[in-house]
Each structure stands twice: as C-alpha cells, then as structure tokens.
Amino acid sequence: MIEENVRRQWVTPALVVDFDETQANLRKMVELAGDPARLRPHCKTHKMPAMVRLWLELGVTRHKCATFAEAEMLATAGAEDVLLAYNIVGANIDRVVAFRRQFPQVRFTVLVDHPEPLRALSDALHRADQHVRVMLDVETGLRRTGIPPGEAAIRLYRAIHEDDALEPAGLHWYDGHLHQRDRGERKAAVLSEWEACRKLRASLEAEGLPVPTIVAGGTGTFPIYAGLPDPGVELSPGTCVFHDAGYAHAFPDLPFTPSARLLTRVISRPTAGRITLDAGTKAVAADPPQEKRIVFPDLPDARIVLHNEEHLVLETDEADRFAPGDELLGIPWHICPTSALHREAIVVRHGLEYARWVVAARDRQLTI
Ligand SMILES: Cc1ncc(COP(=O)(O)O)c(C=O)c1O
C-alpha cells in the first residue's frame, strides 16, 4: 500500500515499482538458477541502470539485451559481460566497432544467423583492427530468427571459428513460443526441442569447434533449463524481474510477484457503468487483444471497452463508486513495452517514495 498523501503528489499515469517485491523477484531468480554465474538476465524489461546495479550486488555480471542503447546502458552501469542478442545488420555493424572502442573492458558478444552480415561484420572489424565474440543464433521452433540446426549452421559456426576477428562464443537458443500453462507439458516441449540443440553442440565439438556456452530460454522455460544438469547452459529470463499479469496468468507455477504497477486516475464518468482513466496506449502497452492490457485487482469485473492514446474506458458495475480524480493501481498485462513508455519509475518502499529509476535505454540511441 502506498500512503495516500504520498500518492496524491504524483502525476499520472505513473509507473510505480515496489522495491522489496522487485528485489524478492531478483533473489528468486538467483535461487532458481542455483548460481549467479548461470544467470544472464535480459534487460529489455526494465532498461534501467538502477536495476543493473541491483543485479551486480547479487553477483550477476552477465547480461543480455536487444539494442545498442541497452548494451550501452548495461556497460555504463557496470556490467562486465554483455550479450547483444540481436542480429547485427546495416548501420549496426559499425556500432559493434564503436562499442568495442568505447567499452574495451566489456566482454561483448553479438548474434549471427547468416553468412552475409557475418562477412560485413568481419570486414568492419578487420578494418578497425578489432575483434568481437559471436554467438550463433539457432532456430528453436519460434520461427522468428536463427539458423536451423544442421549442416548450414555448422558451416556458419566454422566461419566464425576461422576468422581471427571473431571468437566463437557458443549458441543462442530462445524458445519464446513455449507457453504451455502446465509445467509438465512445458518441460516435455522444452526437452523435445532441446535435443536438436544438444546434437548441434555435439556435432560442432566433434569437429573441434568449441561451444563454450548455450544461452537458453526466457521466463516460462527458466526453471526447466535451470534444472538441467548442464554446466554449459546460461539462463536468460527477462520479464520476471517485474513479472506482469500476462505471465502470472500464463505460468501459474512460477514463484514471481508482479512488482510494477500503473497508477492511473479517473478523468471522467461519461455514461452509466463507465469510467475513463488516464491510462492510454502511451502509458500501458497496447499488445492485442484489447481486453488484456491491464488488470485492476480492486475492480475485478472491469472490462476494457476502448483504449486510445490517452484514454482507457472501462465498463464496470462499480462505476458509481468513482469520481474524477480517484486513483486506481493496475498491473500491466505486458510490462516490457509498458516500462519503455515511461521516462522514469517511481520506486516505493514501505508505502513511501524511495527513489526514481530512469528508464535510460528506452531511447534507440544513447551515444553510440
Ligand atoms: C532473445 C530473448 N531472450 C530472452 C527473452 C526473455 O524472455 P521473457 O520475456 O520470457 O523473460 C526474450 C524476450 O523477449 C528474448 O526475445
């Protein structure tokens, strides 16, 4: 609970993070991983230097990201090892060189799944007399990026190995399509696809190509990979640092608590049975379907009937309870794009404002 006289000062819509709940999520992640060295949390969920510092306090030095702004935010906040888990193409190729120059102390790795960008990356690094670690992005069944396990994957990995500007860093295996609600079914799905990854690693190693690490999974599959007796696996969940209503619904077995909320105010009661809040699509992520954008624990019957840029219209039998100016706390359905909509989060502890955490990497470009 946030004290009313504290809340009243805040401009809405506001992203509000509970410090103790968030820290408990982080600690549970380390506990599940068994060792901070097995954990490589994805920072896309928070994009906040303050969160990276919390990770460092827990001994987690390896981090994952999807953009150069996130990579720069991580490095500036003190991360020692950064995996930019995104295929590097076009103008981003020169940003690899720039990143290596600006942060030579950071162990930096990028992804590749195709020979052409690999060649362009190699050329740029040779010209600059630089090198970088490269991980092969492997197609898991998500069918988003990656090269399918097989001969072409082995050829591409060999090309990384044979290039003195590139260091083979292992395999990237992200299976974000596995959303089985039942833990046992999810585990069976993970293990059946994982076999192809293990086989690929074995084939590479049989050819004398080292595979130091496999970076695997997100939040849903985290406990399953954590349970594998495989010292070569690093775990890369992201969402569970804040968790959200979507994942709480999708993965009821996970021990995390939604710790980020949106504070919103009633701005109108336009017709009977309706209230309108200042929680538009510029404050809470607009992933489809419209009915699943945010959940209000104090208003369980609320139905979202309209979601515009600055307006969220709810239908509820309880509309009479509300007057313009009244506050509601909602749990976003998808926290990662929601946090990116805010310049900062208000961090609360014991009902009071504790800090403001800047969402530094919400921009596409910082200095690089
Ligand atoms: C490549 C990659 N790794 C890890 C994650 C983290 O997954 P989750 O959001 O389920 O924690 C994501 C999420 O989008 C991702 O795209």
The ligand as an SDF file (V2000), in Angstrom:
LIG
                    3D

 16 16  0  0  0  0  0  0  0  0999 V2000
   16.0290  -13.2860  -27.2460 C   0  0  0  0  0  0  0  0  0  0  0  0
   15.2960  -13.1870  -25.9660 C   0  0  0  0  0  0  0  0  0  0  0  0
   15.8440  -13.6910  -24.8600 N   0  0  0  0  0  0  0  0  0  0  0  0
   15.2350  -13.6440  -23.6630 C   0  0  0  0  0  0  0  0  0  0  0  0
   13.9920  -13.0440  -23.5290 C   0  0  0  0  0  0  0  0  0  0  0  0
   13.3340  -13.0120  -22.1910 C   0  0  0  0  0  0  0  0  0  0  0  0
   12.1540  -13.7400  -22.2030 O   0  0  0  0  0  0  0  0  0  0  0  0
   10.9650  -13.4380  -21.1910 P   0  0  0  0  0  0  0  0  0  0  0  0
   10.3490  -12.1730  -21.6260 O   0  0  0  0  0  0  0  0  0  0  0  0
   10.0630  -14.6040  -21.3300 O   0  0  0  0  0  0  0  0  0  0  0  0
   11.5710  -13.3480  -19.8410 O   0  0  0  0  0  0  0  0  0  0  0  0
   13.3720  -12.5050  -24.6720 C   0  0  0  0  0  0  0  0  0  0  0  0
   12.0540  -11.8820  -24.6030 C   0  0  0  0  0  0  0  0  0  0  0  0
   11.5260  -11.2850  -25.4660 O   0  0  0  0  0  0  0  0  0  0  0  0
   14.0410  -12.5700  -25.9130 C   0  0  0  0  0  0  0  0  0  0  0  0
   13.4990  -12.0680  -27.0290 O   0  0  0  0  0  0  0  0  0  0  0  0
  1  2  1  0
  2  3  1  0
  2 15  2  0
  3  4  2  0
  4  5  1  0
  5  6  1  0
  5 12  2  0
  6  7  1  0
  7  8  1  0
  8  9  2  0
  8 10  1  0
  8 11  1  0
 12 13  1  0
 12 15  1  0
 13 14  2  0
 15 16  1  0
M  END
$$$$
